[in-house]
Amino acid sequence: MWTKLPEKYFKDLKGKVEFEEPLSRHTTLKIGGPAEVYFEPQEMQDLIRGLDVASALGLQVHLLGRGSNVLVRDEGVRGMVVHLAGRSFARVKREGARVSAGAALSLPRLLRKSISFGLAGLECLAGIPGTVGGAVATNAGGRWGRISSSLDALGILNKGGEVHRLERTEIDFSRREGALPGPILWAEFLLDGAEPGFLLERTQEILTQKKKAQPLTRRSAGSVFKNPPGEEAWRLIAEAGLRGRSCGGAYISPKHCNFIINRGGAKAKDFLILVDEVR
């Protein structure tokens, strides 16, 4: 598909390195063409070496968490897709009311840990299947709150291969593309004390409400459209008569019209046709 890259540059990289790896294997939608290079570093030094290789070859770097809020085009992604897979990127520790979590830590695990610590503030993440890094990069959340409300600092890998601490006040969550100066390595949250039993009950309440209203067990990328001011996107889509509308293997969820589902065999083009139709 692309010009074959010289493998000598990759032979010393520790971790998983694949060429033309189908990204449908790495997203919750199960849609997407191949990555020119797919890299899963196990340790920090592996990540630094991989980024150096990408720079030497002129490869654009794309970071991928659990792929829960991503649509990959059918033609794939040129450059290097980096997925932090090693345990060293998924550690979690507590110091008083502060919880530090690695970028690769799953949100369900972070939430379970914070509940066991008796610390409140992350319950809004219930039912979101992403990672800490991806959640911070997109300011994950919804009607119950957003992750930025509890965030205190980030660890960022700068271009010199050094870890830079970025304070919450230095982060502009109104931006998306290019908002951060490098890959997120860890996030630090400042939380409030609460009884674990109360937190568990509150989390279950949020999750129950989400399960009733959203197709959480289906192959999707979560909510597709932002809510316009004073409106709800799902309601506007339903009022337009598009509930259940399908294209190829993709369809607009009858349960929640702001979700587009892959029923099996869907292509990114099917998804995008539905997006254009809604717009």
C-alpha positions as CSV (number, residue, x, y, z in Angstrom):
1,M,0.0,0.0,0.0
2,W,2.9,2.3,0.9
3,T,6.6,2.3,-0.1
4,K,8.2,-0.3,2.1
5,L,10.2,1.3,5.0
6,P,13.7,0.2,5.8
7,E,13.3,-2.4,8.6
8,K,16.8,-1.7,9.9
9,Y,15.4,1.4,11.6
10,F,12.9,-0.7,13.6
11,K,14.9,-3.8,14.5
12,D,16.2,-2.4,17.8
13,L,12.8,-1.1,19.0
14,K,11.4,-3.1,22.0
15,G,7.7,-3.7,21.9
16,K,5.4,-4.6,19.1
17,V,6.2,-3.2,15.7
18,E,3.9,-4.1,12.8
19,F,3.7,-2.7,9.2
20,E,0.2,-2.1,7.6
21,E,-1.5,-3.3,10.8
22,P,-5.3,-3.1,10.4
23,L,-6.6,-0.5,12.9
24,S,-10.0,-2.1,12.9
25,R,-8.4,-4.5,15.4
26,H,-7.7,-1.5,17.8
27,T,-11.0,0.5,17.8
28,T,-14.3,0.0,19.4
29,L,-16.0,0.6,16.1
30,K,-14.0,-2.3,14.5
31,I,-13.6,-0.1,11.5
32,G,-10.5,1.3,9.8
33,G,-7.7,0.6,7.3
34,P,-4.1,-0.1,8.1
35,A,-1.4,1.9,9.9
36,E,1.8,2.4,7.9
37,V,3.6,1.6,11.1
38,Y,2.0,0.4,14.3
39,F,4.1,0.6,17.5
40,E,3.4,-0.5,21.1
41,P,6.3,0.5,23.3
42,Q,6.7,-1.3,26.6
43,E,8.8,1.3,28.5
44,M,9.6,5.0,28.4
45,Q,12.9,4.5,26.6
46,D,11.2,2.4,23.9
47,L,8.7,5.2,23.3
48,I,11.6,7.8,23.0
49,R,13.4,5.5,20.6
50,G,10.3,5.0,18.5
51,L,9.6,8.7,18.3
52,D,13.2,9.3,17.2
53,V,12.8,6.7,14.5
54,A,9.6,8.4,13.3
55,S,11.4,11.7,13.2
56,A,14.4,10.3,11.3
57,L,12.0,8.8,8.7
58,G,9.7,11.9,8.5
59,L,6.8,9.9,9.8
60,Q,3.9,11.7,11.4
61,V,3.1,10.3,14.8
62,H,-0.5,9.5,15.8
63,L,-1.4,8.5,19.4
64,L,-4.0,5.9,19.9
65,G,-5.6,4.9,23.3
66,R,-8.3,2.2,23.4
67,G,-9.8,3.6,20.1
68,S,-13.1,4.3,21.8
69,N,-13.8,7.7,20.2
70,V,-12.0,7.2,16.9
71,L,-13.1,6.7,13.3
72,V,-10.2,5.5,11.0
73,R,-10.7,6.0,7.3
74,D,-10.8,2.9,5.1
75,E,-7.5,3.9,3.3
76,G,-5.8,3.8,6.7
77,V,-3.3,6.1,8.4
78,R,0.1,7.2,7.0
79,G,2.9,7.5,9.5
80,M,3.4,5.8,12.9
81,V,0.5,5.0,15.2
82,V,1.7,4.7,18.8
83,H,-0.3,2.7,21.4
84,L,1.1,2.7,24.9
85,A,0.7,-0.9,25.9
86,G,3.3,-1.6,28.6
87,R,2.4,-1.8,32.3
88,S,4.8,1.0,33.1
89,F,2.3,3.3,31.3
90,A,-0.7,2.1,33.3
91,R,0.4,2.5,36.9
92,V,-1.7,4.2,39.5
93,K,-0.8,5.5,42.9
94,R,-2.3,7.7,45.6
95,E,-0.8,10.4,47.8
96,G,-3.5,11.7,50.1
97,A,-6.2,13.3,48.0
98,R,-4.1,13.1,44.8
99,V,-4.2,10.1,42.4
100,S,-1.6,9.8,39.7
101,A,-2.5,7.5,36.8
102,G,-0.5,6.4,33.7
103,A,-1.9,7.4,30.3
104,A,-2.6,3.8,29.3
105,L,-4.6,3.1,32.4
106,S,-8.2,2.2,31.5
107,L,-10.9,4.5,32.8
108,P,-12.9,1.7,34.4
109,R,-9.8,0.7,36.4
110,L,-9.1,4.3,37.4
111,L,-12.6,4.6,38.6
112,R,-12.5,1.4,40.6
113,K,-9.2,2.5,42.2
114,S,-10.5,5.9,43.2
115,I,-13.6,4.4,44.7
116,S,-11.5,1.9,46.7
117,F,-9.4,4.9,47.9
118,G,-12.6,6.7,49.1
119,L,-12.0,9.6,46.7
120,A,-14.7,11.3,44.7
121,G,-14.7,13.3,41.5
122,L,-14.3,10.7,38.7
123,E,-17.7,9.1,38.8
124,C,-18.6,11.0,35.6
125,L,-16.4,8.5,33.7
126,A,-18.6,5.6,34.4
127,G,-19.4,3.7,31.2
128,I,-16.6,5.3,29.2
129,P,-14.3,2.6,27.8
130,G,-11.2,4.8,27.1
131,T,-7.8,5.4,28.7
132,V,-6.6,8.2,30.9
133,G,-4.5,9.8,28.1
134,G,-7.3,9.7,25.6
135,A,-9.9,11.0,28.1
136,V,-7.7,13.9,29.1
137,A,-6.9,14.8,25.4
138,T,-10.6,14.9,24.6
139,N,-11.9,16.1,28.0
140,A,-14.1,13.1,28.3
141,G,-17.4,13.2,30.2
142,G,-20.9,14.4,29.7
143,R,-24.0,15.6,31.6
144,W,-22.5,14.3,34.9
145,G,-19.2,16.2,34.5
146,R,-15.9,16.1,32.7
147,I,-12.5,14.8,33.5
148,S,-11.0,18.3,33.4
149,S,-12.9,19.2,36.6
150,S,-10.7,16.9,38.7
151,L,-7.4,17.2,36.7
152,D,-4.5,18.9,38.5
153,A,-1.5,18.3,36.3
154,L,-0.2,16.3,33.3
155,G,3.2,14.6,32.5
156,I,4.1,15.4,28.9
157,L,7.0,14.0,26.9
158,N,8.6,17.0,25.1
159,K,10.5,16.9,21.9
160,G,13.8,16.6,23.8
161,G,12.7,13.3,25.3
162,E,12.2,14.9,28.7
163,V,9.1,14.7,31.0
164,H,7.5,18.1,31.5
165,R,4.9,18.8,34.2
166,L,2.0,20.8,32.8
167,E,-0.3,22.4,35.4
168,R,-4.1,22.4,34.9
169,T,-4.1,26.2,34.4
170,E,-1.7,25.8,31.4
171,I,-4.1,23.5,29.5
172,D,-6.7,25.0,27.1
173,F,-9.6,22.5,27.0
174,S,-11.4,24.6,24.5
175,R,-8.9,23.4,21.8
176,R,-8.5,19.9,20.4
177,E,-5.9,19.6,17.6
178,G,-2.4,20.4,18.8
179,A,-3.6,21.6,22.3
180,L,-0.8,19.6,24.1
181,P,2.9,19.9,23.3
182,G,3.6,16.1,23.3
183,P,2.3,12.7,24.3
184,I,0.6,12.4,27.7
185,L,2.5,10.1,30.0
186,W,0.4,10.5,33.2
187,A,-2.3,12.6,34.7
188,E,-2.7,13.7,38.3
189,F,-6.1,14.2,39.8
190,L,-7.1,16.2,43.0
191,L,-10.1,14.5,44.5
192,D,-12.4,14.8,47.5
193,G,-12.9,12.3,50.3
194,A,-16.1,10.3,50.4
195,E,-17.4,6.9,51.6
196,P,-16.5,4.1,49.1
197,G,-20.1,2.7,49.5
198,F,-21.6,6.0,48.5
199,L,-19.2,6.4,45.5
200,L,-20.0,2.9,44.3
201,E,-23.8,3.5,44.6
202,R,-23.4,6.8,42.7
203,T,-21.3,5.2,40.0
204,Q,-23.8,2.4,39.5
205,E,-26.6,5.0,39.3
206,I,-24.9,6.8,36.5
207,L,-24.0,3.6,34.7
208,T,-27.6,2.4,35.0
209,Q,-28.9,5.6,33.5
210,K,-26.4,5.4,30.6
211,K,-27.3,1.8,29.9
212,K,-31.0,2.7,29.7
213,A,-30.3,5.6,27.3
214,Q,-27.2,4.5,25.3
215,P,-26.2,1.5,23.2
216,L,-23.2,0.8,25.4
217,T,-22.9,-2.9,24.3
218,R,-22.8,-2.1,20.6
219,R,-19.8,-1.4,18.4
220,S,-19.7,2.4,18.3
221,A,-17.4,5.4,18.8
222,G,-19.7,7.0,21.4
223,S,-21.6,10.3,20.7
224,V,-20.9,11.6,17.2
225,F,-22.2,15.2,17.2
226,K,-21.7,18.0,19.7
227,N,-24.9,19.4,21.2
228,P,-25.8,22.8,19.7
229,P,-26.4,25.5,22.3
230,G,-29.7,24.9,24.0
231,E,-30.3,21.7,22.1
232,E,-29.6,18.0,22.2
233,A,-28.1,16.5,19.1
234,W,-29.9,13.1,19.5
235,R,-33.3,14.8,19.6
236,L,-32.6,16.9,16.5
237,I,-31.6,13.7,14.6
238,A,-34.7,11.9,15.7
239,E,-37.0,14.9,14.8
240,A,-35.3,14.8,11.3
241,G,-36.6,11.3,10.9
242,L,-33.2,9.7,10.8
243,R,-33.6,7.3,13.7
244,G,-32.5,3.8,12.5
245,R,-31.2,5.2,9.1
246,S,-28.6,2.8,7.7
247,C,-25.9,2.7,5.1
248,G,-24.0,-0.5,4.4
249,G,-23.1,-2.0,7.7
250,A,-23.6,1.2,9.7
251,Y,-26.8,2.5,11.2
252,I,-28.0,5.3,13.5
253,S,-29.0,3.8,16.8
254,P,-32.7,3.8,17.4
255,K,-31.9,3.8,21.2
256,H,-29.8,7.0,21.0
257,C,-29.6,8.8,17.7
258,N,-26.3,10.4,18.4
259,F,-24.6,7.0,18.2
260,I,-23.7,5.3,14.9
261,I,-23.4,1.5,15.2
262,N,-21.4,-1.0,13.2
263,R,-23.7,-4.0,12.8
264,G,-20.9,-5.9,11.2
265,G,-18.8,-5.3,8.1
266,A,-19.3,-1.5,8.1
267,K,-16.8,0.7,6.4
268,A,-15.7,4.2,7.4
269,K,-17.4,5.4,4.2
270,D,-20.7,4.1,5.4
271,F,-20.2,5.9,8.7
272,L,-19.3,9.2,7.0
273,I,-22.3,9.0,4.6
274,L,-24.6,8.9,7.6
275,V,-22.7,11.8,9.2
276,D,-23.1,13.9,6.1
277,E,-26.8,13.0,5.9
278,V,-27.4,14.1,9.5
279,R,-25.5,17.4,8.8
